[in-house]
Amino acid sequence: MSTGHLNFEAWRDLSEENPERLIDNFLSKYGLLTSETQRAFLATRTPREAGIRNIRAAAAKTGSSLAGVPYLLQDLFDIRGLSTQCGAPFEAPFGAPLESSCLLKEKLENHGAAFLAKLVPSEFGWDMKGHNATYGNCPHSEGRSFVTGGGAGACAYAVSSGWAPLAFGLDSCGGIRIPAAFHGLFGFRMETNVYARDGVFPIIPSIESVGWLNANIDDLLSTFLTFYDAEGPKPETLRGSIHGSSMQMLATETKAGLMELLRPLDIDEDPAANKLLRSIFKNAAKAFKTIESRELYAVHQYWIEEYEAYYDPRLLRRIQAGRSCYATESEEASSNQQNLRAEFVRFFEVHDYLVIPICPLPTPEKTDWDSSLEEEILQLNAPVSLAFLPTLILPFKCGENTHSAAQIVFNPRKPELVPELISRLRDYYVKY
């Protein structure tokens, strides 16, 4: 049976009618992968019989928002009885089964979702390209020539390939947003909260956020309403703005695809907003790099004494930069972060949401990836991370097999904006 892009309702039906078939289909698909892809994709899972019991128990929670919906986790989240290996290049600190699960699993189970498996992240979830020198790079669902992207790239591959309709990972600076864009998936980056701290291995602790991926817009809304109370009054008007400076960075097909997506929102040009946004974005990438290095060193400082030779050299350089970071650099980064957050507060006094591209290029091929592209992606994604803002991820097509996505950053005090934005854009996705 092909599960393709079944929606939540179809997955619920399968969970209720034949949980054995659901699990066996998962195992059968896994068996068809090459050994190379198996290693780069699946970190660990519950045994078959336990998985069937999980599905059956979840499906029995009729009336719950996610009843019978299977989900996957990036292997940075703790699950009782399984290890959390973090995509690490050394095993000793990570091999033991854990005695408790993360708070996110508790939340999902309370709403009827059923855990299936944990997926390999980039090394410690850090690399925005999705690279893991130890386990290999998870392939893109459209072929190995494309970059999978992000620390949670395996989650995007899984949802795009029909392994499950829902997957969760961490997004410190695009870990969810980037692979969503490269695979043409829907998603959401939550504001920084306890789900990113309780039972989760940190990447950059102070700005960590949980994000998720869906294959269709209705499942995105269902997942959102599981976590957010959006019962506020329906907004009569929505005032949005596009980050104008970022539009100049985009490839022609990316810009065309983005503008087609946004047409129903009828966003007006706003020179005053663009001037304000330029000040918001000006120092964000530099501040992010300093905060990233400082916190990477805080997390890894004891391990690098023993395991330095095992680390990916690029990650090791970032960790070591944190060790040599001057107090003045940290103070400057903190000041820039506070100024950025204050400017976003000013922005949301006038506007309801902000549209920012996630990547200048449509789904990049591996030959397209270089330090310049990486820097541009950082410039587009760092401000949202530093400001702890919730972000709706909406994909658009750029070609036959290539995609990108917009991040729609909204006022965190107005979650009722999300259902309204989804409603206004739903017709676009009828033909998507």
TIKOLNU-883512 format. One record per residue (C-alpha): residue in one letter; x, y, z. Coordinates in nm, 4 decimals, m for minus. Layout:
BEGIN
+---------+----------+----------+----------+
: residuo :       xx :       yy :       zz :
+---------+----------+----------+----------+
:       a :        X :        Y :        Z :
...
+---------+----------+----------+----------+
***
This chain:
BEGIN
+---------+----------+----------+----------+
: residuo :       xx :       yy :       zz :
+---------+----------+----------+----------+
:       m :   0.0000 :   0.0000 :   0.0000 :
:       s :   0.1315 :   0.3436 :  m0.0918 :
:       t :   0.0747 :   0.6039 :   0.1785 :
:       g :   0.1887 :   0.8943 :  m0.0403 :
:       h :   0.0526 :   1.2214 :   0.0951 :
:       l :  m0.2456 :   1.0852 :   0.2852 :
:       n :  m0.4097 :   1.3442 :   0.5067 :
:       f :  m0.4684 :   1.3054 :   0.8799 :
:       e :  m0.8148 :   1.1593 :   0.8249 :
:       a :  m0.6833 :   0.8828 :   0.5995 :
:       w :  m0.4082 :   0.8006 :   0.8492 :
:       r :  m0.6682 :   0.7869 :   1.1270 :
:       d :  m0.8744 :   0.5393 :   0.9260 :
:       l :  m0.5691 :   0.3196 :   0.8745 :
:       s :  m0.4798 :   0.3381 :   1.2443 :
:       e :  m0.8300 :   0.2337 :   1.3461 :
:       e :  m0.8787 :  m0.0384 :   1.0868 :
:       n :  m0.5379 :  m0.2019 :   1.0674 :
:       p :  m0.2534 :  m0.0781 :   1.2900 :
:       e :  m0.0527 :  m0.3892 :   1.1982 :
:       r :  m0.0659 :  m0.2884 :   0.8344 :
:       l :   0.0483 :   0.0651 :   0.9164 :
:       i :   0.3544 :  m0.0585 :   1.1058 :
:       d :   0.4354 :  m0.3293 :   0.8518 :
:       n :   0.4119 :  m0.0765 :   0.5707 :
:       f :   0.6650 :   0.1409 :   0.7540 :
:       l :   0.9008 :  m0.1543 :   0.8017 :
:       s :   0.8574 :  m0.2653 :   0.4420 :
:       k :   0.9463 :   0.0812 :   0.3086 :
:       y :   1.2500 :   0.0869 :   0.5339 :
:       g :   1.3606 :  m0.2514 :   0.4012 :
:       l :   1.3538 :  m0.1179 :   0.0441 :
:       l :   1.6037 :   0.1584 :   0.1222 :
:       t :   1.9700 :   0.1122 :   0.0463 :
:       s :   2.1868 :   0.0442 :   0.3502 :
:       e :   2.3419 :   0.3878 :   0.2977 :
:       t :   2.0025 :   0.5616 :   0.3152 :
:       q :   1.8890 :   0.3488 :   0.6081 :
:       r :   2.1869 :   0.4675 :   0.8110 :
:       a :   2.1360 :   0.8333 :   0.7179 :
:       f :   1.7599 :   0.8239 :   0.7797 :
:       l :   1.6380 :   0.6171 :   1.0749 :
:       a :   1.7996 :   0.6564 :   1.4167 :
:       t :   1.5804 :   0.4290 :   1.6311 :
:       r :   1.2222 :   0.3069 :   1.6650 :
:       t :   1.0011 :   0.1103 :   1.8981 :
:       p :   0.9754 :  m0.2658 :   1.8320 :
:       r :   0.6940 :  m0.3816 :   1.6023 :
:       e :   0.4542 :  m0.5048 :   1.8715 :
:       a :   0.5039 :  m0.1946 :   2.0849 :
:       g :   0.4444 :   0.0206 :   1.7787 :
:       i :   0.1168 :  m0.1580 :   1.7055 :
:       r :   0.0051 :  m0.1051 :   2.0666 :
:       n :   0.0926 :   0.2649 :   2.0390 :
:       i :  m0.1119 :   0.3039 :   1.7220 :
:       r :  m0.4089 :   0.1155 :   1.8648 :
:       a :  m0.4082 :   0.3211 :   2.1876 :
:       a :  m0.3803 :   0.6459 :   1.9935 :
:       a :  m0.6653 :   0.5590 :   1.7587 :
:       a :  m0.8868 :   0.4855 :   2.0608 :
:       k :  m0.8689 :   0.8517 :   2.1690 :
:       t :  m1.1573 :   0.9452 :   1.9423 :
:       g :  m1.2407 :   1.3121 :   1.9539 :
:       s :  m0.8806 :   1.4156 :   2.0202 :
:       s :  m0.7340 :   1.6501 :   1.7595 :
:       l :  m0.4578 :   1.4104 :   1.6507 :
:       a :  m0.6243 :   1.0771 :   1.7316 :
:       g :  m0.4519 :   0.7981 :   1.5412 :
:       v :  m0.2088 :   1.0298 :   1.3607 :
:       p :   0.1450 :   0.8832 :   1.3531 :
:       y :   0.4393 :   1.1173 :   1.3937 :
:       l :   0.8193 :   1.1156 :   1.3763 :
:       l :   1.0815 :   1.2969 :   1.5838 :
:       q :   1.4248 :   1.4291 :   1.5085 :
:       d :   1.6702 :   1.2309 :   1.7217 :
:       l :   1.7302 :   1.5170 :   1.9641 :
:       f :   1.4088 :   1.4398 :   2.1582 :
:       d :   1.4049 :   1.1857 :   2.4398 :
:       i :   1.1769 :   0.8811 :   2.4256 :
:       r :   1.1531 :   0.6435 :   2.7196 :
:       g :   1.3294 :   0.3135 :   2.6466 :
:       l :   1.5240 :   0.4528 :   2.3496 :
:       s :   1.8555 :   0.6349 :   2.3315 :
:       t :   1.9007 :   0.9883 :   2.2007 :
:       q :   2.2059 :   0.9753 :   1.9760 :
:       c :   2.1908 :   1.3305 :   1.8324 :
:       g :   2.3593 :   1.2296 :   1.5064 :
:       a :   2.6808 :   1.2428 :   1.7089 :
:       p :   3.0135 :   1.1138 :   1.5721 :
:       f :   3.0901 :   0.9293 :   1.8974 :
:       e :   2.8660 :   0.6894 :   2.0893 :
:       a :   2.9801 :   0.6626 :   2.4498 :
:       p :   2.7676 :   0.9422 :   2.6076 :
:       f :   2.4548 :   0.8589 :   2.4058 :
:       g :   2.4053 :   0.4827 :   2.3965 :
:       a :   2.1920 :   0.4173 :   2.7058 :
:       p :   1.8105 :   0.3871 :   2.6864 :
:       l :   1.6386 :   0.6728 :   2.8667 :
:       e :   1.4029 :   0.6508 :   3.1616 :
:       s :   1.1667 :   0.9299 :   3.0590 :
:       s :   1.0287 :   1.1024 :   2.7502 :
:       c :   1.0273 :   1.4653 :   2.6441 :
:       l :   0.7366 :   1.6946 :   2.7250 :
:       l :   0.6503 :   1.7179 :   2.3556 :
:       k :   0.5735 :   1.3439 :   2.3429 :
:       e :   0.3454 :   1.3803 :   2.6451 :
:       k :   0.1605 :   1.6663 :   2.4753 :
:       l :   0.1189 :   1.4743 :   2.1507 :
:       e :   0.0037 :   1.1558 :   2.3210 :
:       n :  m0.2555 :   1.3494 :   2.5200 :
:       h :  m0.4005 :   1.4570 :   2.1860 :
:       g :  m0.3946 :   1.1074 :   2.0380 :
:       a :  m0.0826 :   1.1134 :   1.8210 :
:       a :   0.1237 :   0.7925 :   1.7952 :
:       f :   0.5046 :   0.7918 :   1.7985 :
:       l :   0.6673 :   0.5869 :   1.5192 :
:       a :   1.0421 :   0.6527 :   1.5102 :
:       k :   1.3295 :   0.8965 :   1.5550 :
:       l :   1.5243 :   1.0229 :   1.2547 :
:       v :   1.8928 :   1.1074 :   1.2164 :
:       p :   1.9723 :   1.4812 :   1.2386 :
:       s :   2.2747 :   1.6563 :   1.0983 :
:       e :   2.5598 :   1.6294 :   1.3498 :
:       f :   2.4083 :   1.7569 :   1.6777 :
:       g :   2.1350 :   1.9167 :   1.4625 :
:       w :   2.3664 :   2.2018 :   1.3682 :
:       d :   2.4380 :   2.2041 :   0.9935 :
:       m :   2.1918 :   2.4004 :   0.7769 :
:       k :   2.2832 :   2.1928 :   0.4715 :
:       g :   2.1863 :   1.8751 :   0.6576 :
:       h :   2.5356 :   1.7238 :   0.6454 :
:       n :   2.6347 :   1.4373 :   0.8730 :
:       a :   2.9827 :   1.2984 :   0.8149 :
:       t :   2.9237 :   0.9962 :   1.0396 :
:       y :   2.5811 :   0.8707 :   0.9304 :
:       g :   2.5741 :   1.0155 :   0.5796 :
:       n :   2.3427 :   1.2734 :   0.4280 :
:       c :   1.9748 :   1.1869 :   0.4074 :
:       p :   1.8665 :   1.2089 :   0.0424 :
:       h :   1.6100 :   1.4502 :  m0.0949 :
:       s :   1.2785 :   1.2951 :  m0.1959 :
:       e :   1.3262 :   1.4209 :  m0.5533 :
:       g :   1.6739 :   1.2733 :  m0.5957 :
:       r :   2.0270 :   1.2758 :  m0.4639 :
:       s :   2.1355 :   1.5765 :  m0.6685 :
:       f :   1.9287 :   1.8067 :  m0.4427 :
:       v :   2.0232 :   1.9369 :  m0.0982 :
:       t :   1.7965 :   1.8015 :   0.1762 :
:       g :   1.8791 :   2.0921 :   0.4052 :
:       g :   1.8545 :   2.1744 :   0.7729 :
:       g :   1.9224 :   1.9883 :   1.0931 :
:       a :   1.5852 :   1.8134 :   1.0530 :
:       g :   1.6259 :   1.7271 :   0.6858 :
:       a :   1.5403 :   1.3607 :   0.7460 :
:       c :   1.2043 :   1.4730 :   0.8859 :
:       a :   1.1309 :   1.6582 :   0.5615 :
:       y :   1.2364 :   1.3586 :   0.3542 :
:       a :   1.0049 :   1.1374 :   0.5609 :
:       v :   0.6945 :   1.3569 :   0.5337 :
:       s :   0.7568 :   1.4302 :   0.1660 :
:       s :   0.7995 :   1.0570 :   0.0933 :
:       g :   0.4864 :   0.9516 :   0.2824 :
:       w :   0.6391 :   0.7790 :   0.5866 :
:       a :   0.4153 :   0.9791 :   0.8183 :
:       p :   0.2019 :   1.2939 :   0.7932 :
:       l :   0.3724 :   1.4805 :   1.0786 :
:       a :   0.7304 :   1.5242 :   1.1991 :
:       f :   0.8910 :   1.7439 :   1.4648 :
:       g :   1.2410 :   1.8855 :   1.4991 :
:       l :   1.4362 :   2.1776 :   1.6415 :
:       d :   1.4763 :   2.5061 :   1.4598 :
:       s :   1.7547 :   2.7238 :   1.5936 :
:       c :   1.8193 :   2.8993 :   1.2617 :
:       g :   1.6224 :   2.7137 :   0.9977 :
:       g :   1.6501 :   2.3497 :   1.1068 :
:       i :   1.2822 :   2.3059 :   1.0136 :
:       r :   1.2294 :   2.6056 :   0.7847 :
:       i :   1.5072 :   2.5238 :   0.5379 :
:       p :   1.4158 :   2.1592 :   0.4640 :
:       a :   1.0468 :   2.2584 :   0.4468 :
:       a :   1.1350 :   2.5049 :   0.1707 :
:       f :   1.3547 :   2.2552 :  m0.0158 :
:       h :   1.0837 :   1.9841 :  m0.0077 :
:       g :   0.7792 :   2.2052 :  m0.0645 :
:       l :   0.6251 :   2.1260 :   0.2752 :
:       f :   0.4028 :   2.3147 :   0.5156 :
:       g :   0.5255 :   2.3765 :   0.8659 :
:       f :   0.5449 :   2.5914 :   1.1711 :
:       r :   0.8219 :   2.7235 :   1.3923 :
:       m :   0.6972 :   2.7814 :   1.7456 :
:       e :   0.8182 :   3.0622 :   1.9655 :
:       t :   1.0815 :   2.9560 :   2.2173 :
:       n :   0.9031 :   2.7536 :   2.4870 :
:       v :   0.9277 :   2.4592 :   2.7235 :
:       y :   0.8788 :   2.1986 :   2.4490 :
:       a :   1.2278 :   2.2871 :   2.3262 :
:       r :   1.3846 :   2.2437 :   2.6705 :
:       d :   1.2216 :   1.9560 :   2.8557 :
:       g :   1.3804 :   1.6285 :   2.7419 :
:       v :   1.5528 :   1.7750 :   2.4358 :
:       f :   1.9230 :   1.7875 :   2.3518 :
:       p :   2.0021 :   2.1560 :   2.2842 :
:       i :   2.1631 :   2.3040 :   1.9767 :
:       i :   2.1630 :   2.6735 :   2.0754 :
:       p :   1.9685 :   2.6719 :   2.4030 :
:       s :   1.8653 :   3.0354 :   2.4417 :
:       i :   1.6944 :   3.0577 :   2.1014 :
:       e :   1.5803 :   2.6981 :   2.0579 :
:       s :   1.2384 :   2.6373 :   1.9065 :
:       v :   1.0327 :   2.3310 :   1.8166 :
:       g :   0.8978 :   2.3135 :   1.4641 :
:       w :   0.6901 :   2.0671 :   1.2679 :
:       l :   0.6215 :   1.9646 :   0.9081 :
:       n :   0.3019 :   1.8649 :   0.7261 :
:       a :   0.2274 :   1.7614 :   0.3685 :
:       n :  m0.0959 :   1.9615 :   0.3302 :
:       i :  m0.2505 :   2.2816 :   0.4554 :
:       d :  m0.5443 :   2.1309 :   0.6463 :
:       d :  m0.3100 :   1.9107 :   0.8501 :
:       l :  m0.1020 :   2.2206 :   0.9210 :
:       l :  m0.4057 :   2.3942 :   1.0664 :
:       s :  m0.5062 :   2.0875 :   1.2709 :
:       t :  m0.1577 :   2.0657 :   1.4214 :
:       f :  m0.1518 :   2.4384 :   1.4932 :
:       l :  m0.4839 :   2.4222 :   1.6785 :
:       t :  m0.3452 :   2.1416 :   1.8936 :
:       f :  m0.0862 :   2.3805 :   2.0361 :
:       y :  m0.2555 :   2.7217 :   2.0144 :
:       d :  m0.5824 :   2.8758 :   2.1247 :
:       a :  m0.6950 :   3.0722 :   1.8194 :
:       e :  m1.0446 :   3.1542 :   1.9441 :
:       g :  m0.9952 :   3.5306 :   1.9268 :
:       p :  m1.2208 :   3.7491 :   1.7101 :
:       k :  m1.1738 :   3.6982 :   1.3370 :
:       p :  m0.9715 :   3.9922 :   1.2069 :
:       e :  m1.1635 :   4.2068 :   0.9584 :
:       t :  m0.8447 :   4.3206 :   0.7898 :
:       l :  m0.4892 :   4.1940 :   0.7855 :
:       r :  m0.2026 :   4.4320 :   0.7364 :
:       g :   0.1085 :   4.2562 :   0.6150 :
:       s :   0.4435 :   4.3561 :   0.4771 :
:       i :   0.7126 :   4.1882 :   0.2698 :
:       h :   1.0747 :   4.2222 :   0.3694 :
:       g :   1.1680 :   4.4294 :   0.0654 :
:       s :   1.5465 :   4.3999 :   0.0874 :
:       s :   1.5284 :   4.0215 :   0.0804 :
:       m :   1.3357 :   4.0278 :  m0.2487 :
:       q :   1.6474 :   4.1623 :  m0.4180 :
:       m :   1.8356 :   3.8457 :  m0.3180 :
:       l :   1.5916 :   3.6055 :  m0.4855 :
:       a :   1.6397 :   3.4097 :  m0.8050 :
:       t :   1.3839 :   3.4993 :  m1.0721 :
:       e :   1.1822 :   3.1773 :  m1.0317 :
:       t :   1.1813 :   3.2101 :  m0.6508 :
:       k :   1.0511 :   3.5652 :  m0.6657 :
:       a :   0.7838 :   3.4737 :  m0.9208 :
:       g :   0.6653 :   3.1776 :  m0.7135 :
:       l :   0.6531 :   3.3837 :  m0.3941 :
:       m :   0.4530 :   3.6646 :  m0.5538 :
:       e :   0.2028 :   3.4145 :  m0.6952 :
:       l :   0.1548 :   3.2660 :  m0.3474 :
:       l :   0.1021 :   3.6076 :  m0.1889 :
:       r :  m0.1388 :   3.7421 :  m0.4511 :
:       p :  m0.4531 :   3.6636 :  m0.2434 :
:       l :  m0.3147 :   3.8632 :   0.0500 :
:       d :  m0.2977 :   4.1850 :  m0.1548 :
:       i :   0.0030 :   4.3246 :   0.0340 :
:       d :   0.0751 :   4.6930 :  m0.0401 :
:       e :   0.4199 :   4.8452 :  m0.0769 :
:       d :   0.5281 :   5.0024 :   0.2523 :
:       p :   0.8504 :   5.2090 :   0.2306 :
:       a :   0.8351 :   5.3018 :   0.6000 :
:       a :   0.8141 :   4.9370 :   0.7022 :
:       n :   1.1014 :   4.8444 :   0.4735 :
:       k :   1.3175 :   5.1137 :   0.6303 :
:       l :   1.2407 :   4.9765 :   0.9753 :
:       l :   1.3046 :   4.6192 :   0.8602 :
:       r :   1.6454 :   4.7091 :   0.7220 :
:       s :   1.7473 :   4.8166 :   1.0714 :
:       i :   1.6055 :   4.4921 :   1.2145 :
:       f :   1.8038 :   4.2743 :   0.9766 :
:       k :   2.1255 :   4.4755 :   0.9599 :
:       n :   2.3248 :   4.3096 :   1.2376 :
:       a :   2.1220 :   3.9912 :   1.2881 :
:       a :   2.3555 :   3.7440 :   1.1152 :
:       k :   2.6615 :   3.8716 :   1.3010 :
:       a :   2.4821 :   3.8637 :   1.6358 :
:       f :   2.3529 :   3.5150 :   1.5663 :
:       k :   2.7017 :   3.3803 :   1.4897 :
:       t :   2.8388 :   3.5140 :   1.8178 :
:       i :   2.5504 :   3.3737 :   2.0233 :
:       e :   2.5701 :   3.0436 :   1.8356 :
:       s :   2.9440 :   2.9997 :   1.8979 :
:       r :   2.9197 :   3.0968 :   2.2629 :
:       e :   2.6377 :   2.8511 :   2.3332 :
:       l :   2.7823 :   2.5700 :   2.1212 :
:       y :   3.0942 :   2.5923 :   2.3344 :
:       a :   2.8888 :   2.5892 :   2.6555 :
:       v :   2.7144 :   2.2676 :   2.5419 :
:       h :   3.0198 :   2.0872 :   2.4036 :
:       q :   3.3119 :   2.2210 :   2.6087 :
:       y :   3.3721 :   1.9019 :   2.8051 :
:       w :   3.3234 :   1.6602 :   2.5173 :
:       i :   3.5702 :   1.8328 :   2.2872 :
:       e :   3.8456 :   1.7630 :   2.5396 :
:       e :   3.8007 :   1.3897 :   2.4778 :
:       y :   3.6354 :   1.3675 :   2.1353 :
:       e :   3.7782 :   1.6621 :   1.9435 :
:       a :   3.9083 :   1.4413 :   1.6616 :
:       y :   3.5589 :   1.3037 :   1.5954 :
:       y :   3.3770 :   1.6322 :   1.5370 :
:       d :   3.2920 :   1.7650 :   1.1926 :
:       p :   3.5679 :   2.0261 :   1.1363 :
:       r :   3.3150 :   2.2996 :   1.0508 :
:       l :   3.1204 :   2.2449 :   1.3719 :
:       l :   3.4411 :   2.2246 :   1.5720 :
:       r :   3.5519 :   2.5632 :   1.4384 :
:       r :   3.2236 :   2.7183 :   1.5511 :
:       i :   3.2622 :   2.5632 :   1.8982 :
:       q :   3.6211 :   2.6844 :   1.9292 :
:       a :   3.5154 :   3.0332 :   1.8204 :
:       g :   3.2898 :   3.0351 :   2.1259 :
:       r :   3.5810 :   2.9458 :   2.3508 :
:       s :   3.7791 :   3.2474 :   2.2280 :
:       c :   3.4813 :   3.4853 :   2.2189 :
:       y :   3.5580 :   3.8157 :   2.3952 :
:       a :   3.3170 :   3.9624 :   2.6492 :
:       t :   3.2799 :   4.2724 :   2.4324 :
:       e :   3.1643 :   4.0567 :   2.1393 :
:       s :   2.9039 :   3.8846 :   2.3548 :
:       e :   2.7805 :   4.2153 :   2.4904 :
:       e :   2.7519 :   4.3591 :   2.1397 :
:       a :   2.5585 :   4.0530 :   2.0196 :
:       s :   2.3226 :   4.0707 :   2.3169 :
:       s :   2.2664 :   4.4413 :   2.2581 :
:       n :   2.1921 :   4.3837 :   1.8899 :
:       q :   1.9498 :   4.1051 :   1.9801 :
:       q :   1.7641 :   4.3290 :   2.2256 :
:       n :   1.7453 :   4.6090 :   1.9680 :
:       l :   1.6152 :   4.3652 :   1.7084 :
:       r :   1.3420 :   4.2424 :   1.9419 :
:       a :   1.2433 :   4.6003 :   2.0229 :
:       e :   1.2191 :   4.6862 :   1.6531 :
:       f :   0.9935 :   4.3858 :   1.5928 :
:       v :   0.7675 :   4.5100 :   1.8747 :
:       r :   0.7439 :   4.8434 :   1.6919 :
:       f :   0.6704 :   4.6643 :   1.3658 :
:       f :   0.3816 :   4.4681 :   1.5174 :
:       e :   0.2251 :   4.7845 :   1.6563 :
:       v :   0.1317 :   4.8640 :   1.2962 :
:       h :   0.1423 :   4.5305 :   1.1110 :
:       d :  m0.0067 :   4.1879 :   1.1687 :
:       y :   0.2535 :   3.9816 :   0.9858 :
:       l :   0.5777 :   3.9921 :   0.7905 :
:       v :   0.6702 :   3.7779 :   0.4901 :
:       i :   1.0335 :   3.6704 :   0.4561 :
:       p :   1.1742 :   3.4236 :   0.2017 :
:       i :   1.3618 :   3.1264 :   0.3471 :
:       c :   1.6157 :   3.0729 :   0.0689 :
:       p :   1.7134 :   3.2808 :  m0.2385 :
:       l :   1.7178 :   2.9735 :  m0.4639 :
:       p :   1.4579 :   2.7074 :  m0.5343 :
:       t :   1.5538 :   2.3622 :  m0.4037 :
:       p :   1.9326 :   2.3901 :  m0.4501 :
:       e :   2.1371 :   2.1212 :  m0.6147 :
:       k :   2.4487 :   2.0178 :  m0.4273 :
:       t :   2.6613 :   2.1989 :  m0.6841 :
:       d :   2.4768 :   2.5248 :  m0.5995 :
:       w :   2.5723 :   2.5152 :  m0.2323 :
:       d :   2.8566 :   2.7412 :  m0.1254 :
:       s :   2.9463 :   2.9775 :   0.1572 :
:       s :   2.7729 :   3.2717 :  m0.0124 :
:       l :   2.4406 :   3.0887 :  m0.0316 :
:       e :   2.4798 :   2.9760 :   0.3286 :
:       e :   2.5384 :   3.3351 :   0.4389 :
:       e :   2.2293 :   3.4562 :   0.2516 :
:       i :   2.0149 :   3.1845 :   0.4107 :
:       l :   2.1477 :   3.2878 :   0.7521 :
:       q :   2.0590 :   3.6528 :   0.6866 :
:       l :   1.7009 :   3.5534 :   0.6027 :
:       n :   1.6441 :   3.3192 :   0.8967 :
:       a :   1.8478 :   3.4576 :   1.1873 :
:       p :   1.6222 :   3.7558 :   1.2785 :
:       v :   1.3188 :   3.5371 :   1.3523 :
:       s :   1.5315 :   3.3078 :   1.5694 :
:       l :   1.6831 :   3.5934 :   1.7670 :
:       a :   1.3401 :   3.7476 :   1.8258 :
:       f :   1.1796 :   3.4182 :   1.9434 :
:       l :   0.8909 :   3.4688 :   1.7005 :
:       p :   0.6353 :   3.2119 :   1.5784 :
:       t :   0.6473 :   3.1513 :   1.2052 :
:       l :   0.4101 :   2.9935 :   0.9566 :
:       i :   0.5898 :   2.8067 :   0.6769 :
:       l :   0.4051 :   2.8050 :   0.3434 :
:       p :   0.5540 :   2.6402 :   0.0331 :
:       f :   0.5313 :   2.7407 :  m0.3307 :
:       k :   0.6449 :   2.5837 :  m0.6558 :
:       c :   0.9322 :   2.7235 :  m0.8550 :
:       g :   0.9579 :   2.4551 :  m1.1234 :
:       e :   0.8584 :   2.0991 :  m1.1987 :
:       n :   1.0629 :   1.9450 :  m0.9169 :
:       t :   1.1814 :   2.2492 :  m0.7241 :
:       h :   1.0214 :   2.4439 :  m0.4419 :
:       s :   1.0728 :   2.7161 :  m0.1905 :
:       a :   0.8707 :   2.8547 :   0.0979 :
:       a :   0.7785 :   3.1773 :   0.2693 :
:       q :   0.8035 :   3.2271 :   0.6420 :
:       i :   0.5133 :   3.4379 :   0.7613 :
:       v :   0.6103 :   3.5875 :   1.0941 :
:       f :   0.3124 :   3.7058 :   1.2952 :
:       n :   0.2368 :   3.8925 :   1.6142 :
:       p :   0.2687 :   3.6263 :   1.8882 :
:       r :  m0.0205 :   3.7843 :   2.0784 :
:       k :  m0.2557 :   3.7184 :   1.7868 :
:       p :  m0.2636 :   3.3428 :   1.7123 :
:       e :  m0.6081 :   3.3923 :   1.5571 :
:       l :  m0.4243 :   3.5388 :   1.2560 :
:       v :  m0.3021 :   3.1939 :   1.1515 :
:       p :  m0.6398 :   3.0353 :   1.0664 :
:       e :  m0.7334 :   3.3520 :   0.8777 :
:       l :  m0.4099 :   3.3524 :   0.6752 :
:       i :  m0.4572 :   2.9833 :   0.5950 :
:       s :  m0.8168 :   3.0479 :   0.4898 :
:       r :  m0.7132 :   3.3243 :   0.2500 :
:       l :  m0.4412 :   3.1111 :   0.0910 :
:       r :  m0.6253 :   2.7783 :   0.0758 :
:       d :  m0.7435 :   2.8255 :  m0.2840 :
:       y :  m0.3819 :   2.8613 :  m0.3973 :
:       y :  m0.3116 :   2.5118 :  m0.2679 :
:       v :  m0.6064 :   2.3483 :  m0.4435 :
:       k :  m0.3840 :   2.3354 :  m0.7524 :
:       y :  m0.0561 :   2.2934 :  m0.5641 :
+---------+----------+----------+----------+
***
